[in-house]
Amino acid sequence: MSRVKHDGARANEQTDTTPRARERYLARLRETPGREKLQRAFDLSARVRGAVMAELERSMPLATKDELAVAFLRRLYGDELADKFAARRRAR
């Protein structure tokens, strides 16, 4: 599996949007109540987790639940957390 390095430096750039459209988007975002923003974030996070898990299950059809969990953690949170989880599971 290849990994794409991302340092976050360009995370706020919108290169496919005109300045006027970007300003309208930001204005609407500012007007959105905090509770709605939080719910959208939770919903998006759940969809991303579901999509990642579905892709892992497709690409690793013979994997155990623990192997899928380690792959999931590695994909979303990095090697350090995945390795710690795997070590704890092996110690059980």
N, C-alpha and C positions, 0 to 999 in steps of 0.2 A: 504494500500500500504506500503510495507516495504522499508526502506531506508538503503542504504549502506553507512557507514561512510568512507570517503576518505580524508586523510590529505595531499595528494600530495607527500608524502615522497618517494614513489616508482615510481613516474610518468615517470622517465627517464630510468628505468630498462627495458631491453629487455631480457627476460629469454628464449625466443624461438629462438634466433638467435646466430649463432656462432660469435666469435669475428671478424673473417675475413669478414663475411657477413655484420656485423654491421658497420665495417670500410668502406666497399664499399658503403653501404647505406648512411652513413654520408658524404662521399666524393661527391656522386651524389647530395645530398641535398645542400652541400656548392656550387656546380657548378650551381644550378638552379637559374635563374634570380629572383630577388626580386618580380618583377611584377607577375611572374608565381606562386611563393609561395603564394602571397597575393590572387590571383585568386583561387588557390586550397583551401585556407582557407575559402574564401567566399562560394565556392561551397560545401565544406564539411559542413559548418555551415547551409547552406540552406537545405541540405539533412537531417541533424540531426533534424532541426526544423520541417521539413515535416514529418519525421518518428515519432517524438514525438506527433505531432498533430494528425496524423492518428491513433496512438495507443490510444490516449485519446478519440477521436471520437468513436472508436470501443468499448472502455471500459465504456464510458459514453454516450450511444446513446440518452438519453433524456435530456442531458445537454443543457443549453442555450449557446449562444456565449460568454456571460460574464463568465459563469461558466467554460467553456472550456479555456478561456483566463486566468482565475485565476489558474486553474490546470496546464496550460502550464507554466506560470511564476513560480509557485511553483516548478515544476519539474526541470526547467532549472536554475532558479536564486535564489530559496530559499523562505522560508516563509516570511521574512521581506518585500521583494518587492511585493510578491503576496498579502499579507495582506494590504499593502498601496494601491495597485491598487483596491482591492475589496472595501476598505473603500471609495475611491474616486468615484467608480461606484455607491455605495449605496447613497452617498451624492448628486448625480445628480437628 
